[in-house]
Structure formats: C-alpha cells, structure tokens
C-alpha cells in the first residue's frame, strides 16, 4: 500500500494511492496516520479496505500533498552513514551510528517550498531514505526483530544549514531544525511494497543538474540494524521517523562548495518511492 495525506498544513487527511496514481480520501475511516493509527493496528485495517477503494471519494488533483505521516513524535537522523559521503565531508567513517535529531515541525509535504533561513550562508541538500516505525521498539534482542517494527519507507529530504550546523558551536540540531527542513513523501510505501530496501537507487538534481547519485546498498549501517541499534538507547514509538543518511554529492563536499539560494529548484527520487520537487524561497 502507498499511504498519502492531503490538505492544508497541520490539517492533513489520510488517503491511499490507487494503482493508476489517483488519491483516495479515507478520512471517513481514519483520522490521520499518526502514532495511534500505527500502534493500534491501523495498517491491518487499511489493508482490509484497500481492495475496495472505488467506494471512496477521489482527492482533487489541485489539493496539496502533505507528508504521508502526521507530525512524528521524533525525527531521528543518522549522520555519515555512507562511507563516500563521510570522505567528501572530511570526516572519519563512523564505527557506530552517529545520531542526531531534527525538530518534528520540520516535516512538510513533498512539494512544499523550502525556506532558506534568515542569516543562512550554507543551506544544503540531502536525499535520504526515510523509515517510519510501525510499532514500539524498545530493547530489541536482535537485528532480525527490527523488520516487524517498520511500517514502511519514503523519501526524506534532510535539508541542512552547514554554517549553523558546523561553525556555530554546540550540536548539529540547530543546523537541521529550521522550518521546512524535512520534506517527506510523496507517499509511504508499506514494507511489503519494497522488495529489497538495501538496493534502492537514489538521486537529487538542483536546477536540472545532477548532484547526488547513490544507492542504499552502500550504507554503512542498514535500516534493520539502525532500528535495532536505536532501540538500545531510546524507545522508538509508532509513527516516529528515521532518516538514514545521504550518499555523496552534497553542496558542502563540492570544490568549491555550492549551496541553495532563493529560486533554486530541487528534484529528488528513490526507486519505488516516487519523486519530490521543491523550490527554495527566503524565509
């Protein structure tokens, strides 16, 4: 199944994509795709009606695409999770996952504007695989248990302000948590839709120029290991979002570095998970 949400920011309603790409309005059945939905077996109930979508209304084409999940309880991110990205950043390959957080209110729709923060000098792009937690994960005993705790996968755009992140002291979070810094979607593909999450092609263009080309097979720590690992340090709740790192080609790693500015157009995609498009605008 491919879960979508639609409508104004903060008031999104739930739906499903049909095989022909139409959005179906399921707000008569579910309130939103949030922690309660996932934790209480919502995906099972959704599967029961997914074969009879003709009885549900279509969503008009001009209605905004929201993030495919409601505002998550937390957004957990993994830094330097591709060896070649660590190299281009001039940082050592991590022996354990590097963990940081983004503010939950960074999550917006896949086609919303990306706001360049005030006083920004180095706003950067990062295409990432997003993992949505399907049920609470706490002290998992093995990596093999992780798959049962994953609801599905989506594109997560981990927009970053490198000057804030790396040159202003403190932790990375303040370079990661500006408004609109996590476009998500366009849909959440349930785990059964993704044949091999460890072999998904990824790419990102800015103004029509290819910047990032990668594949999840070059991750240092794969999604299953990350869910297992994180559960040793925190409870992952249903509806939480995990962003799993980016392949090489970010603006910071270019010679000379290149960064986003107002008017720039970004397009990013992951095989089987659709495509995002954003235009940058000054905050």
Number of C-alpha atoms within 10 A of each C-alpha: 19 23 25 27 31 23 17 13 14 13 11 23 23 25 30 24 22 17 9 6 9 14 25 24 23 22 15 11 13 16 14 22 24 21 22 15 21 22 18 13 12 17 17 11 13 18 11 10 13 16 9 9 17 10 9 16 14 17 19 12 9 7 10 18 26 29 31 30 28 24 21 21 17 17 22 20 23 19 17 27 24 24 19 19 21 19 14 17 17 10 11 10 16 15 8 11 19 12 13 15 18 24 19 20 18 20 29 27 29 28 21 20 21 29 20 25 18 9 10 16 15 22 24 22 27 22 30 30 26 25 27 28 27 29 22 18 22 18 15 17 12 12 14 11 15 20 17 14 22 24 22 23 27 29 30 31 28 27 26 25 26 21 18 22 19 14 10 12 10 10 13 21 18 20 24 25 22 23 18 23 30 29 25 30 31 26 29 28 25 18 20 10 15 16 10 11 20 15 15 18 15 21 21 26 19 19 12 11 11 14 19 20 17 22 20 25 15 16 21 20 22 16 24 20 18 18 26 23 21 19 19 14 10 11 14 26 23 24 28 26 28 26 27 28 27 31 25 24 23 22 21 20 16 14 8 7 11 15 17 23 19 13 14 15 19 23 20 26 25 22 15 16 21 16 19 24 20 20 19 17 16 14 15
